[in-house]
Every structure is written in C-alpha cells, then in structure tokens.
C-alpha cells in the first residue's frame, strides 16, 4: 500500500466505525471539537481546541480512530505509535475539562496481526506503552472481517472482549 492511500484508507476506516456505532443505536458527530488546556484555565480559547474523530454529547463518547498496521517487514511502525501516544495525551487533557470528565474515551484501532504470530498492534501497544494509557481510556480493535469491536486490556482475563451495547 502506498502512503498516498493513507488518507483515503483512514477516511474509509472512520466510516466503518461510524457505521458500527450507528448499527448499535449510537449517533456520533464527526470532527467533535473539544477545548483542551494543560493548565485547565482557558477552555474557551480557540487555540486550545482539538477535533476528536468522533464524539457524542448524548452518549458521552470521545473517540479517536487509527487505521495502522505493522510495517511490510513485520516491524513496529514507530512513528504511528507516537500518534497513538499523542491521542493518549489528548484523552488525558479531555479528562481535565469538567464537561468531558464523565465521557467514555476510546481509541479504536484496526485489528492488525503480525504476520508471523498472533500479536496485534493494539496488544503490542498496550504491552509496550501501558504506562502512557490513562485509566479512563479504552482501546478497542475493530475487526473488518466480522465488523465488530473488541476491547483490549492489560488484564488478560478481560482481554479481547466483544463490545456489546445495552439496548
């Protein structure tokens, strides 16, 4: 896959995530704007805004989507992991804003297996960067084959649990 295809693939991935939520009765707003400030004082400043990929006031969700895979040589895509770390920082800052404190914060990533074993990019990220993941953040993997999301956790007993919405 060429790098020039990344924006199109990312947009297609976001559409799949939007469809997943819609089928489960959750309407999301695309490019959901949130005012963030590391000092927690200037939430009305235009310069402190960040657009999460999706959000919902009604269902209280903040969502970032990342469609990343292992490199062609089965190596870790280091630059992409930095993007995931940046998302964790945005989620952490959102928790400081009182309005978003109770929102569920979710990083949704493509379920991407390493060719030579069963490790996914999300499981690698959790193993390697768990110290950067705020307690309030959930990491979900989207499986494009069965069109479902699965929650990944540090806790092996609850790892890879299919996401079920309350009806």
Backbone torsions as a table, in degrees:
resi	resn	phi	psi	omega
1	UNK	NA	133.8	178.8
2	UNK	-81.4	149.1	177.1
3	UNK	-59.4	-29.8	-179.7
4	UNK	-63.9	-18.1	179.0
5	UNK	-85.4	-11.8	-175.2
6	UNK	-57.0	-47.0	179.9
7	UNK	-60.6	-41.2	179.2
8	UNK	-65.5	-43.8	179.4
9	UNK	-64.8	-39.1	177.2
10	UNK	-63.5	-43.0	178.7
11	UNK	-64.9	-41.3	177.2
12	UNK	-62.7	-39.5	178.5
13	UNK	-63.1	-45.4	177.9
14	UNK	-60.2	-38.1	177.0
15	UNK	-63.2	-39.9	177.9
16	UNK	-64.3	-40.1	179.4
17	UNK	-66.3	-43.6	177.6
18	UNK	-58.7	-43.3	178.1
19	UNK	-63.5	-42.0	178.3
20	UNK	-56.7	-47.6	-179.8
21	UNK	-67.4	-43.1	179.8
22	UNK	-58.1	-43.3	179.3
23	UNK	-64.0	-20.6	178.7
24	UNK	-101.9	15.9	173.6
25	UNK	80.8	16.9	-178.3
26	UNK	-115.1	116.8	175.7
27	UNK	-91.9	127.5	-179.2
28	UNK	-112.0	149.2	173.5
29	UNK	-98.0	128.5	179.1
30	UNK	-76.6	149.4	-179.5
31	UNK	51.1	58.7	-176.4
32	UNK	-78.3	112.9	-173.8
33	UNK	-82.2	129.7	179.4
34	UNK	-130.8	134.6	176.2
35	UNK	-86.8	123.3	-177.3
36	UNK	-122.1	145.8	176.6
37	UNK	-155.3	124.1	-179.4
38	UNK	-62.5	-26.6	179.8
39	UNK	-93.9	-2.9	177.0
40	UNK	58.5	35.0	-178.4
41	UNK	-126.8	-21.3	-172.9
42	UNK	-119.8	55.5	-176.5
43	UNK	-68.1	-13.0	180.0
44	UNK	-99.6	5.6	-179.6
45	UNK	-82.1	126.4	-179.3
46	UNK	-57.2	-29.8	-177.4
47	UNK	-73.6	-11.2	-177.9
48	UNK	-98.3	7.9	-176.8
49	UNK	-79.7	143.6	171.1
50	UNK	-133.1	135.5	175.9
51	UNK	-94.3	109.6	171.0
52	UNK	-72.7	154.3	-179.0
53	UNK	-57.9	-41.3	178.6
54	UNK	-144.4	158.6	173.7
55	UNK	-161.4	165.8	177.6
56	UNK	-152.2	122.5	173.6
57	UNK	-71.6	-39.7	-177.2
58	UNK	-64.6	-47.6	-176.1
59	UNK	-97.1	-4.4	177.3
60	UNK	58.5	62.2	176.8
61	UNK	-123.7	140.9	164.3
62	UNK	-123.5	126.0	-172.2
63	UNK	-133.3	133.8	169.0
64	UNK	-116.1	138.2	-180.0
65	UNK	-115.6	135.9	177.0
66	UNK	-136.3	121.4	179.4
67	UNK	-106.2	76.6	-177.6
68	UNK	-114.3	152.3	179.2
69	UNK	-131.7	170.1	173.4
70	UNK	-63.8	157.5	176.7
71	UNK	-70.3	168.9	-177.7
72	UNK	-61.0	-25.3	177.7
73	UNK	-93.8	16.6	-178.4
74	UNK	65.4	24.8	177.2
75	UNK	-93.9	162.4	177.7
76	UNK	-70.3	131.9	176.3
77	UNK	-80.3	83.5	-171.3
78	UNK	-53.1	-44.0	-179.6
79	UNK	-63.1	-36.2	178.8
80	UNK	-68.2	-35.2	178.0
81	UNK	-64.2	-33.7	175.7
82	UNK	-62.9	-35.7	177.8
83	UNK	-67.0	-38.5	176.9
84	UNK	-66.0	-40.4	177.3
85	UNK	-61.7	-40.2	177.1
86	UNK	-61.7	-40.4	177.4
87	UNK	-61.3	-39.6	178.3
88	UNK	-61.9	-38.2	178.2
89	UNK	-65.1	-43.7	177.5
90	UNK	-61.9	-41.3	177.1
91	UNK	-62.1	-42.3	178.9
92	UNK	-61.0	-44.3	178.4
93	UNK	-65.2	-36.2	178.9
94	UNK	-62.4	-33.1	178.9
95	UNK	-65.6	-26.9	179.2
96	UNK	-73.7	-24.2	178.6
97	UNK	-79.8	118.7	-174.8
98	UNK	-54.2	-34.5	-177.8
99	UNK	-64.7	-33.8	-174.5
100	UNK	-100.4	2.4	-176.1
101	UNK	-57.1	-38.3	-176.5
102	UNK	-92.0	2.6	179.1
103	UNK	-73.6	144.6	172.8
104	UNK	-77.8	127.5	-178.5
105	UNK	-107.8	121.8	-172.2
106	UNK	-131.2	127.6	167.5
107	UNK	-97.1	116.4	178.8
108	UNK	-107.2	123.7	-177.2
109	UNK	-124.7	159.0	176.3
110	UNK	-69.4	136.5	174.4
111	UNK	-72.7	103.2	-174.2
112	UNK	-122.2	111.2	-179.2
113	UNK	-86.5	145.1	169.6
114	UNK	-72.5	140.1	-174.3
115	UNK	-59.5	-38.6	-170.8
116	UNK	-95.4	1.8	174.7
117	UNK	-157.7	-172.0	-173.9
118	UNK	-92.7	7.0	-177.3
119	UNK	-74.4	131.5	174.7
120	UNK	-96.9	163.7	179.0
121	UNK	-63.1	-37.9	178.6
122	UNK	-65.3	-42.7	179.8
123	UNK	-66.0	-37.4	174.7
124	UNK	-61.0	-47.7	-177.6
125	UNK	-59.1	-44.9	-179.7
126	UNK	-63.9	-42.7	179.2
127	UNK	-63.1	-42.8	-174.1
128	UNK	-84.2	-35.2	-171.5
129	UNK	-122.1	24.0	-177.3
130	UNK	-56.5	-29.7	-179.2
131	UNK	-69.0	-13.8	178.2
132	UNK	-100.1	-5.6	-176.2
133	UNK	-90.7	113.5	177.9
134	UNK	-61.2	148.1	-179.7
135	UNK	-55.1	-32.2	-175.1
136	UNK	-77.4	-6.9	-173.6
137	UNK	-98.2	135.0	173.1
138	UNK	-108.0	144.1	174.9
139	UNK	-112.5	121.1	178.8
140	UNK	-113.6	141.4	171.3
141	UNK	-103.9	132.9	175.9
142	UNK	-98.0	123.9	178.6
143	UNK	-96.0	110.9	-176.7
144	UNK	-70.3	-12.6	179.7
145	UNK	-79.5	-51.7	-179.1
146	UNK	-98.4	0.0	175.2
147	UNK	60.9	34.5	177.7
148	UNK	-123.5	163.7	174.9
149	UNK	-109.6	148.8	179.5
150	UNK	-131.7	132.4	-179.6
151	UNK	-81.8	131.4	176.3
152	UNK	-103.5	138.3	-179.0
153	UNK	-139.9	167.4	173.4
154	UNK	-73.0	-33.7	-179.2
155	UNK	-73.5	110.2	-175.3
156	UNK	-61.5	-30.1	-179.0
157	UNK	-65.6	-33.9	-177.8
158	UNK	-103.9	4.6	-175.9
159	UNK	-71.6	143.5	174.2
160	UNK	67.3	34.5	179.7
161	UNK	-84.0	130.9	178.9
162	UNK	-64.6	136.9	179.7
163	UNK	-77.1	125.4	176.9
164	UNK	-121.6	130.1	178.5
165	UNK	-94.1	140.8	176.1
166	UNK	-74.5	130.7	-179.6
167	UNK	-96.1	NA	NA
